[in-house]
Amino acid sequence: MNGNHQFYAGLTDWTPWDEAEVLKMQYGERAVLAELITCTGLLVDLSMDQHTEVRKGVAANPCTPASTLKRLAEDDFCSSVQETAKKTLSNLRE
């Protein structure tokens, strides 16, 4: 994890500029952060990313809103994203 990952992973007060910076990152960096961040609005945005790795990171993040996890579990075109979202939802219900 690099300095940007550590900074954004620990961020609790997100600004629109912070969110924009994450959205401008390379997809590999977005994928790492998708698993770590707590900003629900940004997680919803990242759940619609064109890259499977990013959506899978969102699907694995327990801070992702349940409605977004449900959408990923049912409607994502990638089976690994669907399975990851189902597993995260299942863990949240326990």
N, C-alpha and C positions, 0 to 999 in steps of 0.2 A: 504494500500500500504506500503510495507516495504522499507528499505533503498536502496536495489538493484533496486526495481521498480522506486523509485524516481530518482536515479542516471541515469538509462538508459532512463527513460521517458524524462528527460531534456537534454540528450546528443545530441549535434549537430555535433560533429566531431567524427565519428565512425572509429575505427581501426579494422583490422581483428581479433584482440584479443578480443575486445568488442563483436563482432558478435559471435565469438566462445563461449564466456561465456554465452551468451543468448541461443545459440543452445544447450548447455549442461545442462540448467536448467530443472527442473521438468516441465511437461507439463502444470500444473496449473499456474506456474510463467510465462511460455512462452505465455499462453493465455492472461494473464493480460497485459503483455508488448506488445503483438500484437495489442492491441487497442490503445496503447499510443505512441509508438515510431514513429520516422520520417525517419528512415533509409530505403530507398526504396529497396535496395538490400536485406536487411534482411527480409523485408516484403514479397518480392518475395519468398525467401527461406522458410519462415514460412507458406506461402500459400500452400505449398506442405507437411506440417506436417501431420503425421498420425492421430493426435488427432483432432476431430471435433471442440473442444473448441478453439484451436489455430487458425484454419482456419477461424472460425467464428469471432474471434478477428481481424484478418487481413481484413476480409470482411467488418467489421464495421469501419475500420480506413480510414479516408479521405485522408491520406497521401499515401495509397496504390496506385500504378500506375493503371490507368484506364484499361490498357490491362489485368492486373492481376485480377482486379475486374470483368471484363467481362468474363474472363475464369472461375472464381469461380461462377459467376451467371449462366453460361451456362453448365459447365461441372462437377461441384463438385457433388459427389454422395449423399451429405446430403442436403435435401431440406431447412433446416434452414440456412445453409451457403449460398445457392443460393439466398434465399429471402433477407438475410442481405446484400449481395453484390449488389443485384438489388436496394435495398433501398439506399445504399451509392452512387451508380452510379446516381440514380435519384436526390439525394440531391446535387451532384456535378454539375449537369447540370442546376440547378435552379439559 
